[in-house]
């Protein structure tokens, strides 16, 4: 240990003396810094050129992400693109990054970002003439436990329908790719050809060269000192060199993003984390190799390791209790002048990982440690970046919170460029929507979550995974205190919502699994409750808006593809993008003339509100739009006995004739005012009750008391998902999103192409319909064992990939697994047999007529018809 520390100290002194400010950096980065110091500074030339006082897009931040966006916008033909960098390009997190690149990502949509990045980096040097130092030896994620092997199988089934090649390989192939491994604990590996690493400095400079080549202006040093929105939706961007009037601004300021946001009243939930990596000197066994080692990620050891020249570079993700947050920057701001500096390294913090790496790669035991780099990388609470237009101020966009900025830069630059130019995202990436956070995302929550996300970087990723740090937030419903000890709670946009309900004798532990686990039986119990008696569910996380005013009907007619409901009625409506894809699904009720209550999913609250607000501003509609999500609690009451229960609490007529399906009434329950909508959200007789949060517990307790004789009880979202799926109900974010159009999703009933209004996406949808569909959403059953589909699994036919599932569950009514899946038209006929891959095995599946179980209204109609014939 003392030998290692002595070596470190010698090398740190040596590097510091040669190049001040570079202590602890790998040689390639020190060389880049030296070259930079030898070159003429950008500042002496860029600001001497013409200063643009007007721009279409101003990008704030000259790291790899911001420069990539400038490159893509300029290359696509956009004029007047300006990037402002406060000091010099790459200052911040880019310059000291380890530079890993991988096609792999557990998220379906972020795989596309990674793919676009790597394909750009492969050709950037030829395009710009600037070397980028791109190495592609491939990478292997190592599994040394059975659970990790299952995780890799789980990820494989989500890869086959994507363009990227990925393979589950055995120990022999792993050793071929990385012959220096100790194979004693290695069970399998996830191999991705084409992965590797790139020099972040050179990459950014090549992107900058490309941006300038296509006409973008890059100014530095040009710190932004103020941001002022104008009355026409534009921005005045102030710098010491002058003010630029911009059509839009993009915050790509890295760990300065919070400070940029604060200029306009936003508290962006980003925080710097101390990330350390170690660079060794020459390792003889590495130098003797004939080809470069694949990058490895030892997931149990929680580190990555790759070749760096003739040595090795090793980067651990420390445990939650040891890792360090730079929370002082959140409180006090980033210290003035910080840019290409580093933190003090701490070898003790990472020794556990060092020892595990030495066990896995024994040559490390003899390697001299050349440098330890400890620099800031930016984390959000869930580790995903914040990408896109921000709700609350028009034409303010973010590209911030990148824990993995190098691999995201190329693809995100393309994604945002396409969105800015075309007015809609090129594909669904809602998991990175900046509007997934709200005022409930306070600093204590952000710090707790960032610590958890960093410490859990390499834990096994299970379906239906829950992480518990920082919970609950300020967002708790009026019945949370009554339910929190009775249920396994899930986290939905800051809210706590029951997933499943405990009963005596249940195993109540949190036990995530790739197979059926301890919640499987209780969820079946809850499904039977709703089908046979009456159940109550907390639906408060729904997003809730009130739109009213002279132009409210006109605005909503423009936004939605369905006709607007009459006063006292409700319908399901969809907002479409200009190219006819599904942006959102909303339940709309006209509660009074010109006043509409809009209900959307918990995960799309501000996502939808931004879209509505933008259209209202662009069209100058005379409306007011209020977000009442946190003011109103929601209880769902469903099941054949639900009417009996509610009728005990009100004098209103809630019979079929007195309270029709998809109708709205303002009633009193237990003498408390409630807005009630009769709606079949589980496919059973049901109501949604909208209540002031302060009265929610009283209404809930009254309902539970009134329902004792009817067998009333609570149920959770897992049961609701099973019930909705067996009734054939589509879910937004699964069966429909920005990757699908409503016709292929089977939403024809809700799309009124003949309505007089020219709704957004109408022309595109008419064209899609005229050309004909190439695929269709199909309803399938599966012959499974102890596993059920979740969604995004690969569908096979005759040995070929033909589609993917969108969501899946177990139907307790029919006692079989079922799923929705997109299939080519020729495979959509009822009776068509296909296969669905689950955990590495292909299960027989068949297309069936939907729904599997008739909804309560449909069953009632059939019963009435049968009685009439009798």
N, C-alpha and C positions, 0 to 999 in steps of 0.2 A: 504493500500500500504506500509506504513512504517513497519507494522508488518511483511509483507512478506519479505521486504528487510532485516530486523533485523534477521529473521530466516535464510535467505540465508547466511548472513555474519557469523553467529555463526557456521553454518555447514561447510562453506568453511574453517574457521580457524581450526575447529576440524579435518577435513580430511587432511588438509595440514600438521598439526602437526604430525599426525600419520604416513602418508606416503607421503613424499615430492614428488611433481610432479603429485599428483593425485587429486588436488583440483577440486571439482565439479563433480566427477565421480559417477555413480551408484554403489551401494554396491558390486554387483557381479564383477565389473571390478576392484574395489579396492582390493577385495579378491584375484583376479587373480594376481594383481601386487604384493601384499604381498607374495603370494605363490612363485612367480617368484623370488623375492628378497631372499627368504629363500632357494631356490634351488641352486644347483651348476650351474654356468653360462655355457651356451653352448660353449662360447668362450674358456673356459679352457680345453675342451675336443675335440671339433670338429677339431680345428687346430692342436691339438696334434696327431691326426690320420694321416693317409697317405694323403698327398696333391696331388691331381690329376693335372698333368700338361697338360692333354688332356681330352677333353669331347666331347660328341656328341652335347649336348645342355647345354648352360650356361644361367640360369635364373637370372636376376638382380632384386632383391627385394623380401623381406620376409614377405609381407602382405598376406592376405588370397588368393588373386588371384595367386601370384607367387608360393606359397606353393602348391596350388591346381594343378597347371600345373606340378610341380615336382612330385606330387603324381600320377597324371594320366599317365605321361610319364613312370615313373618307373613301375607302375602297369601293363602297357601294354607290358612290356618286354624290353623297351629301356634301353640299358646299358649306363653308363657314363653320367648320368644326375647330374648336379651340380647347386645348388642354392647359390648365394652370397648375404648376407644381411649385410648392412653397420654397423648396430649396433646390434639390437636384433629383433627376429621375432615379428611381429605385430606393430612395431614402425611405426608411420605415421598415417594413417586414420583408420586402422583396429581396433586398441586397444580401441578406444573410441566410436566406432560405436554403434548405437542403436540396430543393429542386426535383423532388420525386414526381414522376408522371405515371399514371396508370389508367387503363380502361375501366378498371373495376370500380364499382360503387354499389352498395346494397340497395340504393334507391333506384327505381325504374327510370325516372326521368333524368337524373343526374348522370346516368350512363351516357346519355346523348351529349351532355356537356363535355365529359371526359373524351369522348370519341372525337368531337369537333376540335378540341384542343390539340390532341395528338396529331390528327391529320393536318392541321395547320402547321404545327411545329416541324413536321417531316419535310415541308416544302418551303418554309420561310427563308431559309438561307439562300436557296436558289432564286427566290423572288426578290429579295432585298439586297443580296450580296454581302450580308452581315452574318458572320459565323454565330451559331447559337449553342454549340457544344452539346448536341443532342445524342444521347446514348440509348439504345433500345435492346438491351440483352434479355428482356422479358422479366417477369417477376413471379414469385411463388409465395402464396400465403400458406403457412405450415399449420397442419392440424396434428396435435399430439394428445387429444382426448376424443372419446366417442362423440361427445356433444358437439365438438368442433367439426367433426366429419359430417354430422347431420346438418350443421349450419352451411357447410360447403355444398352439400347436396341440395339444400333449400335454395341456395343462391344459383346453383347450376340450372335448376328448373326455371328460374327467372331470367336466364341469359340466352337460352336457345332461340327465342323469338326476337332477340336483338341482333344487330349487325356484328357486334364484337365477338371474336373467337375467345373461348375460355374452356379450360379442360380440368377435370378432376383427375389427378395423376397419383401414381403410387411412389413408394420410396426409391425405387430404382431410377425412375425418371428424375426425381427430385435431386438425387445425388449427381446425376449427369449434369444438371443445370447448376448445381452448387456443390462441387466435390469436396469442399472443406467442412461440410456439416457432420456433426455427430448424429448418426441416424438411429440411435437407441430408442428415442421417444417418438420418432416421426411415424405417423400412421398414414397420412395422405397430404396432398397439397392441391391448392387451387392455382393453376398455371395460366398466366395471361401473356401470350406472345405480344411483342410490341411495346410492353411497358419498359420503363427505365428511368432516366433522370436527365435534366437539362440545366445549363448554367443560367440562373434567373437573371443575372445582370445582362448577359449577352442576349438572352431572349427579349428583355425589355428594350434594349437598344435596337435590336432588329425590328421590333414592332414600331418603335419610334421612327426609324428610318422609313419603314413602309408607310406610316401615317403621313409623314412629310412628303414622301414621294407622290401620294395621292391627294395632297393639297391641304392637309390639316396643319394648324399652327400649334406649336408647343412653346409656351412661355415659361421660363424659370430664370431666376427666382421670382415668383409672382404669387405671394401668399394672398389668399382671399381674406379681406378684412370685414366685409359686410355683404349680406344678401338681402335685397329688398324686392318683394313682389310688386308688380305694377297692376293697375286696375284692369288691364286687358289680358292678364294671365301670363305675362312675361316676367323677366327677372333683370334687375340691375345688379351686376356682380362687381363689387368694388375691390380694387387692389391698389397698392402704392403706385403702380404705373398708370392707373386710369380705371375707368368703369366700362364694362361691356354690357350691352343690352342683349339678353339671350332669350330665345324662344323657350328653352328648357335648360335646366341644370341637372347634372348628375354628380351626386356625392360618391366619389370613389377614393376617399381620403384615408382609408386604412384605419390605423389606431387614432387618427385625428377626426374620424367620422363623427364622434359625439360632439366635438367642438364645432364642427361645421353645422351639425343639426341644431345645436343650441342657438346659433345665430337666428334661427327662424322658429324657435320654440319647441323643437323636438328633442326628446331624450332617448336617442337610439340605444337599444340594449346591447352594446358591444363593450368588451373589456379585454385588455391585453393579458396574455398568459405567458409566463416564462417557459420557453421551450429550449431544452438543451440537446445538443448532439456532440458526439466525440469523433475526431478525425485522428487516425493513427498514421505513423510514419510507414515507410516501406515494410511490407511483410513478404519475406522471401517466397513463401508458398503462393502468394498472390502474384508476385512478379513472374513466377515460373509458369503461370497459366498461359495457355495458347489462345483462349478467348475470354471475354469479360464475363464475370460472374453475374448470374441473374440477381435481381434485387430480392431479398427475402423479408418477409414479415412474420416474425415469430409471435403469434397471437397470445399464447400463454405467457410468454416473457414480456409482452407489450412493448415491442421495439421493431424498428426497421433497420436493415443493414444492407449496405451496398458497397461496391468497389469504388474507391476514390484514388485515381491514378494507380500506383502500385501498393496502396494501402486500403484501409476499410473506413467507412463512415457509418456510425452507429447512433441511432436516435431513439431514445426511450420515451414513452408516455408514462409519467409518474403517477402513483396512486393519489387518490383524491385528498388524502390527509397530508401528503408531502408536497404536492405541486404548489406553485406560487402564482397568485394573481397580482397584477400591478394595480390594485384597487385605488391607490392614491391618485392615479391618473383620472379615475372616474370622479373622485371628489374634487381634485384640485386642477385637473387638466394636465396635458402632456407638458413636461418641462420645456421652456423655450430653448430652441437650438437642438433638441434631441432629434436625431434623424439617422445617422450612420454610427450610432453608438450601440454598445451591448451592456447587458447586465453582468453582475459578478456571477461567475459560474459556481456551482456547488456540487462537487463530485459525490459527497456523502448522500445527497438526495437520490442519486441514481445508482448507487452501488448494488442494490438488489438486482436491478436490470442488467448491470454490467456483469455480475456473476452468472446470471442466467444466459447471457450472450456468450460468455466464455465457455460455458458448459455445452452450448449448442454449436459454437464455432471455436474449437479449441485453440486455433492459431492466435486468437485474441489474447490468450494468456501471456504470450511472449512479445506481443506488439507494443511498441512505444507509442504512448499517446502524444500526439503532436499538438492538438488544439482541442479545447472545449468551447463551443459556441453556446451562449445563452442569450437569446434575443426575444423580443416581443412578437407574438402572433395573436391575431384578434379572434376572439370567440364570441358567439352569440349563445343564448341559453341552450339551444338545441344543436349547436355546432354547424348549422347550415347558414349560408350567407343570406343577406337581405337584398333581393334583386328585383327591380321594377319600379313603377310609379308609386308614390307614397300618398296615401289618403290624407286629406286635410289641407293640402296646398296644391294647386294645379301646376303641372309641369315641373314638379320636383321629383327626381328619380334617385334611387340609391343602388349602389353596387359595393356593398360593405359587408363586414363580418366574415371575411374569408380565412378560415383556419387552414385551408389548402389552396392558397391563391394561385400558385404556379400551374397546377393542373386545371384549375377552373378558369384561368384568365382567357385562354383562346376561345373556349366554348361560350363563356358568358359574354364576351365581347360580341360574338356573332349573334347570340340570343337577343341581347339588348338592342343591337343595331337593327335586327329584323323587326323587333317590336316597335322601336321608335319610328322606323320608316313606314311600316305597314299598318300601324294603329292597333295591333293585336299581337299577343305572343305567338311565336312560331310553333310552339308545342306547350303542353301543360307542364308547369313547373311551380305549382302552387305551394309546394313545401318550402320554397325559397321566397315566397311573397313577403315583402317587408311589412305588410298589413296583418300578418298573423300575430303580431304583438300589439298590445294596447297599453293604456295607462296602468293597468294592473301589473305590468312588467316593471316592477320597481327595482331599485339597486340591490337590496338584499336577495330578492329572487334571482336576479341576473347573476350575482356572484355565486350563489349556491348552485345554480344550474350550470354555469360555466365550469365550476370546479368538478361537478359530477360528470359533465360531458367529456372533459379532458381525462379524468381518471378512469372513465368507462370506455375509452377510445377503442379498446380491443376486446371488450367482453363479448360473449356470445350474443348475437342479435336474434332474439326470438320474435315470432309473430305475436301480436297483441302485447308487446312489451310495455311495461310501465316503469318510469323512474320517479323517485319520490322526493328528491331534494327540493327545498323551497316551497313545498306544498303544506297547507292550502295557501292560495293567494288571497287577495282581497275579494276575489270573485267567488262568493259562496251563496248558494240559493237560500231562500227562506226555510227550506226543509233540510238543509245540510246537517245541522246539529242533531236532527231527529234520525237521520239515516247513516251517519258516518260510521257508527259502530255496528251497523247491521249489514253492511255491504262492502264488497271489493270495489273501491272507487277507481274510476278512470279520469284522466286529465284531458279536458277538451277546451282549448282556447282560454286557459286560465281557470276554468270551472272544474269543480269536482262533481262527477256524475256516476251513479251506481252502474257498474258493469254486471254484477250478479249479487244476489241476496243470500246472506248466511241463514242457515237453520241449525237447530241443535243436531249434533252428530256430523255436520259437514267439516271437511278439512278446509279451514279458512286461510291457510298460508298462501302467500303469493308464490305460485309454482309455474312459471312460464315453461312452455314445452313446444316442440315441433309436432307433437301428437296430442291426442285428447288428454286432458289433464283434470285437475280436481274440480274445475267449474263445469265440466261436461254434464254431470248428473243434475246439479242444481238448475242449470239453464233449461234442461228438459222439463223440470218441475214448473218453472216459470212459464214456459210455453203452454203447458197444459192448463195452468191457471188462467191465462188469457183466453184460451180456446173454450174452456168449460165454465169459468166463473167470472171473475172481474179482477183486473190488475191495475195498479197505479204506478206511474213512472215519472220521475223528475226530468222534464224537458227544458228546463230553464236555459241551458246553454244556447238554444236557438238564437240566431241574430234577429233583431226586431227593429223595424223602421216604420215611421209614420211619414207618409208623403201626402201633402195637402196643398191646396192653393188653386188659383184660377186655371193653371195649365197642368194640373196633376194628371188628369186623364190623358191629355195630349202627350205628356212626357212618357207615361207608362205604356201607352199605345206604341210609341216609337221604340221603346226599350224591349218590349216583350212580344213574343211571337203569337201568343194567345190573345183573344179578346178580353177586355176588362170585365170583371164580374159586376153585376148590378148591386145596388145597395142591399146589404144584408146577405150577400152571397160570397162564395169563395171559389177560387180555382187554382190549379197548378199551372204556372207559366214559366217560360224559359227565356233568358237573355242569350242572344246569339252574337258571335263576333261577325265582322263584316264578311268573312269568308264562309259563314254559315256553320260554325262550330259552336258547341254548347259552352257558354261562359258561366252560366249559373242556372239553378232551378230554385224557384221562389213560390211560396204559397201567398196568394194575394186575396185580401178581403176588403171590400168597400164597406166600411163601417158607418159612413155617413156620406151624403153627397159631396163628392170631390175629396174625400178623406180616405186614404188607403192604408191598411196595415199589411206590411210585407214581412214574411217570415222566411229566413234562410238558415242553412246549417251553421253549426258553431264554428267550423273551420273556415267559413267564407264570409264572416260578418263584415269586416272592413274591406275585404276583397270586393264584395258586391257593392258596398256603400261607395267605394271609390269610383267604380264604373258608373253607377247611377249619378253621382255628383258631377262627374266629368261631363256626361251627356247633358245634364241640366245646365251647366255653365256654358258649354259650347252652343247650345240651342237657345240660350237666354230665356229659359222657361220661368214663368212666374210661379214658383213653388217654394215650399219650405220642406226640408228633409231633416227629420229628427231621428237620432239613434237612441232608442229606448231599451236597448238590450239589458242593461243592468237594473233598470227600474221595474221591470215586469218579470215575475216568476211564471213558470208554465208547469202545469200538471197534465199528464195524459191519463185518461181513464178509458180502459178498453175491456171488452168481453161481453158475453151475452147477458150478464147481470148488471152491466154498467148503468143502464137506464133506471132500473129499480133503485139503485143506490142514489143516483142524483135526484130522482123524483122525490125521495124522502126529504130532501134539503131545500126544495123550491116549490113555489106555487105555480111556476110556469109550466105550460104543457110541453113536455119533451118527448111526446110520442112521435112515431114516424110522420104522422100528418101534421103535428104541431111544430116539429123541429126536423126539417128534412136534411138529408145528406148534403154536404157542402153548403150549409147555410150558417149564418152568424146571428147570435142573439146576445144582447146585454141582459144578464139575469142576476139574481141574487141567490147565493148559496149560503145557507146558515146566516142569512141577513148580511152577507158581505157581497159587494158588487164584483161581478166576474164577467169577463168577456168570453163567451163560449162559442167554439166552432165545432160543428159535428163533422168529423173527418175520420176516415178509416186508415190511419197511418200504420196499423199492424195488419190490416185486412179484416179486422173484427169490428163490431159495433163499438164506436168510440167517440170521445170528445177531447178537444184540447181546451184547457181552462187557463185564461190569461188573467193574472191577479197581481195587484201591487205587492211587491216583495214583503212589505211589512205585514200583509194579511195572509201570506202564503201558508205559514204553519197552521194558522187557525182553520183555513179551508181544508188543508190536508187532514188535520185531526178530525174535523167534522165528517169528511168523506170516509175515513177509516172506521169511525164509530158507526156511521150509517150502514156500512157494508159488512158488518160482522156476521149477520145472518146470511149474507150472500157469498161468503167465502172469500172476501176481499183480501188482497195482500200486495206487496211491492214486487216489481220486476225491474230488470235492468236492460241495458243496451244490447248485451249479447243475445238475449231472448228476442228483443225487438228486431235485430238483424236477421235471425233465423226466420222469424215470422214474416218479415217483409220479403225475404227471398223466396220462401215457398209459395207466396202469393204472386210472385212475378213482378214485384215493385222494383223499378230501377233506382239506383242510388247515384246522386251526383258525386263526382270524384272517382267513381268506379265505372259504372256503365256509360256515363256521359261526362265529358270534360272537354278541354280545349284540344283534344286529339280526336274527337268524334263529332259527327254531325247528328242531328236529332232523327233523321230518317233511318240511318243505319242502326241507331239505338232503339228504334221501335217507338218513338215518341210522336208518331204522326197525329194521334188524337189531339195533342196539345198544340199543334202547329197549324195556324190558320192562314194558309197561303192566300186565301181568297178574301181576307179581311181588308177593308179599304185602306187602313194605315200602311205606310211604307216602313215597316219595322226594320231595324238593323239586321242584316243578313238575309233579307227576303229574296233579293235578286240572286244572291249566290246559291240559296237553297233551291230556287226554281231551276237554276242551271244544273245543280247536282241531280235533281229529280229527273230532268230531261236526259241527262247523260246516262243515268242508271247507276245503281250501287254496285260496288265490287265485293262488299262483305256485309254481314248482317249479324246483329246480336242474336245468339241462339241460347236456348235453355236446355241444360243437359243434366242428366243424373249420372252418378259414378258408382262403380262397384269397388268400394274401398274397405279398409279394415279398421285400424285404430288411428286413422288420419283423415282429415277433411281439407278440401281446398280453401284457400284464403283469398285468392285473386292473384293475377299476374303469373300464373303457371303456364307452361308451354303446352299447347295442344298438338298432338301428332296424328297423322293418317298415312298409312302405308309407308312408314319410316321417314316421313318428311314433316317438317314443322309447318302447320297450316293456320295457327292462330294462338290466341291466349285467352285465359280466363280473366274476368274482371272482378268478380267477387264470388265467394262460395261459403257454404255452411252445411251443417247437418240439419235435415228436416226431421224433427221429432214426431211430426204428424204421420209421415210416411216411412220413417225410419230408414232413411238413406241419405247419402251425400248428394248435393246438387250445386250447380254453379251457373253463372252466365258466362258466355264466351263469344268472342268475335271470330267468325268463321267465314271463309269464302262462300259465295252464294250457292255454289254447286254442292256444298256440304251442309246446308242449312235445313234440309228436308227432315220432317219428323221420322224417326227410325234410323237416321244416319248414325253409324257407329264411328267413334273416334277414340283416341286415348289421351288421358291427361297425366302429365308427369308430376309426381309428388315424391319428394325426398329420394330422387334417383330411380324410382320405379314408375313404369307406365301402367296406369289403371284404365280398365275398359270403361267407356262412357258412351252415352247415347243421347241424341237430340230428341226431346220430347215436346209435346204440345204444352204451352204454358197457360195458366199456372198449374203448379203441382197440386195445390190446395185452393179451392175456390174461396173468394172473399165472402165475408158474411152477407153483404148486399146481394151478391150473385146467388149464394145459397138460398137466401130468402125468396128471391124472384123465382127460382126453380121450384121451391116448395109451393109457392102460390100458384104457379102454373100447373103443377101436378094436382093440387087440390081442385083447381078449376076444371081440369079434364075429368076428375073423378065425379 
